[in-house]
């Protein structure tokens, strides 16, 4: 059986540095952290949002509220979800909300997140932070903060592993067997 070929493109230190830079950029762009809230898109955006909030608190001494947003019911390509597993325990209205996700691809997940977020109130502004931007936009949505721009082919897959979910921090590009010149790995 053929397997995909994986190449690690970010390790634990790369991810730590990228998140530290993003946290500084968020604070700088918003001239502080007093009116911010971070909302991680479920599943992998949530632990990244917590990490960013911890970094911002360390730099600024301000505890930034963190929530988790389940966008499954708002997706235009898969409407199987019947329950909303979001966990947002603060008022969205009037805040600058930083949506956080691990990989930005077509923009459809972010569009769904905007729909889900707006149902909870009208934020003062919404900004987007992603660990990896792999390109291939289908909607006019662009991240405000990017850990790493990673040009990919559409057939490739970007796999993010986070210590909170899989015990390690790393980012991998996985290529289908056909794109490796026909080599078979077992």
C-alpha positions in Angstrom: 0.0 0.0 0.0 1.3 3.5 -0.9 1.7 6.0 1.9 2.0 9.8 1.7 5.4 11.4 2.0 5.7 13.9 4.9 8.2 16.7 5.3 8.4 18.6 8.6 8.4 22.4 7.9 8.1 23.7 11.5 9.3 22.2 14.8 8.5 23.2 18.4 10.9 26.2 18.4 9.6 27.5 15.0 6.0 27.4 16.4 7.0 29.1 19.6 8.8 31.9 17.7 5.9 32.3 15.3 3.3 32.6 18.1 5.6 35.0 20.0 5.8 37.2 16.9 2.1 37.0 16.3 1.3 38.0 19.9 3.6 41.0 19.7 2.0 42.0 16.3 -1.5 41.8 17.8 -0.6 44.0 20.7 1.2 46.5 18.5 -1.6 46.7 15.9 -4.2 47.2 18.6 -2.1 49.5 20.8 -2.4 47.3 23.8 -4.6 44.4 24.8 -7.4 46.0 26.9 -10.2 45.6 24.4 -9.1 42.3 22.9 -10.5 38.8 23.1 -9.1 35.7 21.4 -11.4 33.1 19.9 -9.9 29.8 18.7 -11.6 28.0 15.9 -12.3 24.4 17.1 -10.3 22.2 17.3 -6.7 23.3 16.8 -7.3 27.0 16.9 -8.4 26.8 20.5 -5.1 25.8 22.1 -3.3 28.3 19.9 -5.6 31.0 21.2 -4.8 30.0 24.7 -1.1 30.2 24.0 -1.4 33.6 22.4 -3.4 34.9 25.4 -0.7 33.6 27.8 2.0 35.4 25.7 0.1 38.6 25.6 -0.5 38.5 29.4 3.2 37.9 29.9 4.1 41.0 27.7 1.3 43.3 28.7 0.1 42.2 32.1 -3.4 42.1 30.8 -5.6 38.9 31.0 -7.2 38.5 27.6 -10.4 36.5 27.5 -10.3 33.3 25.4 -13.1 31.4 23.8 -13.6 28.4 21.5 -15.8 28.6 18.4 -17.4 25.6 16.8 -18.1 26.4 13.2 -19.5 23.1 11.9 -23.1 24.2 11.7 -22.1 27.3 9.7 -20.0 25.6 7.0 -21.3 25.7 3.4 -19.7 22.4 2.5 -20.7 20.2 5.4 -23.8 20.8 7.5 -23.9 17.6 9.5 -23.4 19.2 12.9 -26.6 19.7 14.9 -25.1 20.9 18.1 -22.9 23.9 18.8 -19.9 23.1 21.0 -18.6 26.6 21.3 -17.4 27.9 24.6 -17.4 31.7 24.7 -17.9 33.1 28.2 -17.5 36.8 27.6 -19.5 39.5 25.7 -18.5 39.6 22.1 -20.1 43.0 21.4 -17.8 45.9 21.3 -14.6 43.9 21.6 -11.8 43.4 19.1 -12.0 39.7 18.4 -8.9 37.9 17.2 -10.0 34.7 15.4 -7.3 32.0 15.7 -6.8 28.9 13.5 -3.9 26.6 12.7 -4.1 26.6 8.8 -5.6 29.1 6.4 -6.6 27.5 3.1 -9.6 28.5 1.1 -11.2 30.9 3.6 -14.4 28.8 4.0 -13.7 27.9 7.7 -13.1 31.6 8.5 -16.4 32.6 6.7 -18.2 30.1 8.8 -16.5 31.4 11.9 -17.6 35.0 11.1 -21.2 33.8 10.8 -21.0 31.9 14.1 -19.3 34.9 15.8 -21.8 37.5 14.6 -24.7 35.5 16.0 -23.1 36.2 19.5 -23.0 39.9 19.1 -21.4 42.7 17.1 -17.7 43.0 17.7 -15.9 46.3 17.2 -13.6 44.5 14.8 -12.5 41.0 13.8 -9.0 40.1 13.0 -7.5 36.8 11.9 -4.4 35.0 13.2 -3.2 31.8 11.7 -0.1 29.6 12.3 0.2 28.7 8.6 -1.2 30.3 5.5 -1.0 27.8 2.6 -2.7 29.9 0.0 -5.5 28.8 -2.4 -8.1 31.3 -1.3 -11.6 30.9 -2.7 -13.0 33.9 -0.8 -11.8 37.4 -0.3 -10.5 36.8 3.2 -6.9 37.4 4.3 -5.2 36.7 7.6 -4.0 39.8 9.6 -1.3 37.7 11.4 0.6 34.8 9.9 3.2 32.5 11.6 4.4 31.1 8.3 3.5 31.5 4.6 3.7 28.0 3.2 3.0 27.8 -0.6 1.5 24.4 -1.3 0.0 22.4 -4.1 -3.8 21.8 -3.8 -3.2 18.0 -3.5 -0.8 18.5 -0.6 -2.1 18.5 3.0 -0.7 20.6 5.8 -0.8 18.7 9.1 -0.4 20.6 12.4 0.4 18.7 15.5 0.0 20.5 18.8 1.2 19.3 22.2 -2.2 19.8 23.8 -3.8 17.4 21.3 -1.0 15.0 20.1 1.9 15.5 22.5 4.2 17.4 20.1 4.4 20.7 18.3 5.2 20.4 14.5 3.9 21.2 11.1 4.2 18.8 8.2 3.5 18.9 4.5 2.1 15.6 3.2 2.4 14.8 -0.5 0.3 12.1 -2.1 2.3 9.2 -3.6 1.6 10.3 -7.2 3.5 13.6 -6.6 6.7 11.8 -5.6 7.5 10.3 -8.9 5.7 7.0 -8.4 7.9 5.9 -5.5 6.2 3.5 -3.1 6.9 3.6 0.6 5.8 0.8 2.9 
